Amino acid sequence: MLLTSDRFDNRAFDLTGDEPLDHAQVAALLSAELGRAIRYEEITPDTMRAGLLAAGLPPDYAQFLLVILNFFKLGYAERTTTAVQDITGHAPRRFAEYARDYRAAYA
């Protein structure tokens, strides 16, 4: 629909799920689905940058990821939008459902 019609031309969308989850909540949902303890551990930006660079990411992209993570830490992921519903006509998938559907990828 988004790519096959002009209905949404010249519009910007903030795509979110229908539940604002922080990293600890995501870890708890994955723990429940997988039956093992998963936790979110805060690391410093310098430690994360070093890990990203060691994994082979380009420096500019590593910095971009750090900026995005900082937005999450500042609370910018605490809201939801209707954009997915507006575009697709379907409610966004809940994270618990996603974790269940892709359980094998985390095992």
C-alpha positions in Angstrom: 0.0 0.0 0.0 2.7 2.5 1.0 4.7 1.8 -2.2 1.8 1.0 -4.6 -0.3 4.1 -4.2 0.1 7.8 -3.9 -2.1 8.0 -0.8 0.9 8.6 1.5 3.1 10.7 -0.8 5.0 13.5 0.9 4.2 12.3 4.4 6.6 11.2 7.1 5.8 8.5 9.6 7.1 7.7 13.0 6.7 3.9 13.1 6.2 2.4 16.6 4.7 -0.6 18.1 1.6 -0.4 20.3 3.5 -0.6 23.6 6.5 1.5 24.7 9.1 -0.9 26.0 12.4 -0.1 27.5 15.4 -2.5 27.3 14.8 -4.1 30.6 11.2 -4.9 29.6 12.3 -6.4 26.3 14.8 -8.6 28.2 12.0 -9.7 30.6 9.8 -10.6 27.7 12.6 -12.6 26.0 13.4 -14.3 29.3 9.8 -15.4 29.7 9.6 -16.7 26.1 12.9 -18.5 26.1 12.8 -19.8 29.7 16.2 -18.4 30.6 17.4 -15.3 32.2 18.2 -12.4 29.9 19.0 -9.0 31.2 19.9 -5.6 29.9 23.2 -4.3 31.1 24.0 -0.6 30.7 27.4 0.1 29.2 29.1 3.3 28.6 29.0 4.9 25.2 32.8 4.5 24.8 32.5 0.8 25.6 29.7 0.4 23.1 31.6 2.4 20.4 34.6 0.2 20.9 32.5 -3.0 20.6 30.8 -1.7 17.5 34.0 -0.8 15.8 35.6 -4.1 16.8 32.6 -5.8 15.1 33.5 -4.0 11.9 31.0 -1.2 11.8 32.1 2.0 10.1 32.8 4.8 12.6 30.0 7.0 11.3 27.4 4.2 11.6 28.7 3.4 15.1 28.2 7.0 16.1 24.7 7.0 14.6 23.8 4.0 16.7 25.1 5.8 19.8 22.9 8.8 19.0 19.8 6.6 18.6 20.5 4.7 21.9 20.8 8.1 23.7 17.4 9.1 22.3 16.0 5.9 23.9 17.7 6.7 27.2 16.2 10.2 27.1 12.7 8.7 26.8 11.9 9.3 23.2 10.6 5.7 22.8 7.9 6.2 25.5 5.2 7.1 23.0 3.3 5.2 20.4 1.8 6.2 17.2 -1.0 4.9 14.9 1.3 5.0 11.8 1.5 1.2 11.3 -2.3 0.9 11.6 -2.8 3.9 9.3 -0.5 2.5 6.6 -1.3 -1.2 6.8 -4.8 -1.3 8.2 -3.5 -3.7 10.9 -2.4 -3.1 14.4 1.4 -3.5 15.0 2.6 -6.8 16.4 3.3 -6.9 20.1 6.8 -7.7 21.1 5.8 -10.8 23.0 4.2 -12.1 19.8 7.4 -11.3 17.8 9.5 -13.1 20.4 7.3 -16.1 20.2 7.3 -16.1 16.3 11.1 -15.8 16.1 11.9 -17.9 19.2 14.3 -20.1 17.2 16.4 -17.1 16.3 17.1 -16.5 19.9 17.7 -20.1 21.1 
